[in-house]
Protein backbone atom coordinates (compact mmCIF):
# COMPACT_ATOMS: atom_id res chain seq x y z
CA UNK A 1 0.00 0.00 0.00
CA UNK A 2 1.06 3.51 -0.70
CA UNK A 3 1.79 5.57 2.35
CA UNK A 4 0.10 8.95 2.27
CA UNK A 5 1.99 11.92 3.53
CA UNK A 6 0.49 14.94 5.12
CA UNK A 7 1.18 18.36 3.63
CA UNK A 8 2.96 21.08 5.50
CA UNK A 9 1.10 22.45 8.45
CA UNK A 10 0.36 26.13 8.93
CA UNK A 11 3.14 26.43 11.50
CA UNK A 12 5.69 24.96 9.09
CA UNK A 13 4.60 27.28 6.28
CA UNK A 14 4.85 30.35 8.53
CA UNK A 15 8.30 29.26 9.74
CA UNK A 16 9.47 28.85 6.15
CA UNK A 17 8.07 32.29 5.33
CA UNK A 18 9.91 33.75 8.31
CA UNK A 19 13.20 32.28 7.10
CA UNK A 20 12.69 33.61 3.58
CA UNK A 21 11.83 37.04 4.98
CA UNK A 22 14.94 37.09 7.13
CA UNK A 23 17.05 36.14 4.12
CA UNK A 24 15.51 38.93 2.02
CA UNK A 25 15.92 41.49 4.82
CA UNK A 26 19.44 40.37 5.60
CA UNK A 27 20.53 40.66 2.00
CA UNK A 28 19.07 44.19 1.86
CA UNK A 29 21.02 45.20 4.96
CA UNK A 30 24.26 43.68 3.70
CA UNK A 31 23.83 45.37 0.32
CA UNK A 32 23.19 48.73 1.98
CA UNK A 33 26.17 48.44 4.30
CA UNK A 34 28.47 47.29 1.51
CA UNK A 35 27.33 50.11 -0.76
CA UNK A 36 27.84 52.70 1.98
CA UNK A 37 31.26 51.49 3.10
CA UNK A 38 32.86 50.04 -0.01
CA UNK A 39 30.97 51.92 -2.71
CA UNK A 40 31.94 49.48 -5.46
CA UNK A 41 29.17 49.96 -8.04
CA UNK A 42 29.15 46.49 -9.72
CA UNK A 43 28.94 44.80 -6.32
CA UNK A 44 26.11 47.12 -5.31
CA UNK A 45 24.18 46.32 -8.49
CA UNK A 46 24.65 42.59 -7.90
CA UNK A 47 23.50 43.01 -4.30
CA UNK A 48 20.38 44.88 -5.36
CA UNK A 49 19.63 42.13 -7.86
CA UNK A 50 20.03 39.42 -5.24
CA UNK A 51 17.90 41.35 -2.77
CA UNK A 52 15.17 41.74 -5.38
CA UNK A 53 15.27 38.02 -6.15
CA UNK A 54 15.00 36.97 -2.50
CA UNK A 55 12.24 39.50 -1.83
CA UNK A 56 10.30 38.26 -4.85
CA UNK A 57 10.57 34.65 -3.65
CA UNK A 58 9.40 35.67 -0.17
CA UNK A 59 6.38 37.62 -1.44
CA UNK A 60 5.48 34.84 -3.89
CA UNK A 61 5.67 32.26 -1.07
CA UNK A 62 3.42 34.36 1.18
CA UNK A 63 0.86 34.92 -1.57
CA UNK A 64 0.83 31.24 -2.56
CA UNK A 65 0.14 30.18 1.02
CA UNK A 66 -2.37 32.92 1.82
CA UNK A 67 -0.27 34.66 4.44
CA UNK A 68 -1.16 38.31 4.95
CA UNK A 69 1.35 41.10 5.30
C-alpha positions as CSV (number, residue, x, y, z in Angstrom):
1,X,0.0,0.0,0.0
2,X,1.1,3.5,-0.7
3,X,1.8,5.6,2.3
4,X,0.1,9.0,2.3
5,X,2.0,11.9,3.5
6,X,0.5,14.9,5.1
7,X,1.2,18.4,3.6
8,X,3.0,21.1,5.5
9,X,1.1,22.5,8.5
10,X,0.4,26.1,8.9
11,X,3.1,26.4,11.5
12,X,5.7,25.0,9.1
13,X,4.6,27.3,6.3
14,X,4.9,30.3,8.5
15,X,8.3,29.3,9.7
16,X,9.5,28.8,6.2
17,X,8.1,32.3,5.3
18,X,9.9,33.8,8.3
19,X,13.2,32.3,7.1
20,X,12.7,33.6,3.6
21,X,11.8,37.0,5.0
22,X,14.9,37.1,7.1
23,X,17.1,36.1,4.1
24,X,15.5,38.9,2.0
25,X,15.9,41.5,4.8
26,X,19.4,40.4,5.6
27,X,20.5,40.7,2.0
28,X,19.1,44.2,1.9
29,X,21.0,45.2,5.0
30,X,24.3,43.7,3.7
31,X,23.8,45.4,0.3
32,X,23.2,48.7,2.0
33,X,26.2,48.4,4.3
34,X,28.5,47.3,1.5
35,X,27.3,50.1,-0.8
36,X,27.8,52.7,2.0
37,X,31.3,51.5,3.1
38,X,32.9,50.0,0.0
39,X,31.0,51.9,-2.7
40,X,31.9,49.5,-5.5
41,X,29.2,50.0,-8.0
42,X,29.2,46.5,-9.7
43,X,28.9,44.8,-6.3
44,X,26.1,47.1,-5.3
45,X,24.2,46.3,-8.5
46,X,24.7,42.6,-7.9
47,X,23.5,43.0,-4.3
48,X,20.4,44.9,-5.4
49,X,19.6,42.1,-7.9
50,X,20.0,39.4,-5.2
51,X,17.9,41.4,-2.8
52,X,15.2,41.7,-5.4
53,X,15.3,38.0,-6.1
54,X,15.0,37.0,-2.5
55,X,12.2,39.5,-1.8
56,X,10.3,38.3,-4.9
57,X,10.6,34.7,-3.7
58,X,9.4,35.7,-0.2
59,X,6.4,37.6,-1.4
60,X,5.5,34.8,-3.9
61,X,5.7,32.3,-1.1
62,X,3.4,34.4,1.2
63,X,0.9,34.9,-1.6
64,X,0.8,31.2,-2.6
65,X,0.1,30.2,1.0
66,X,-2.4,32.9,1.8
67,X,-0.3,34.7,4.4
68,X,-1.2,38.3,4.9
69,X,1.4,41.1,5.3
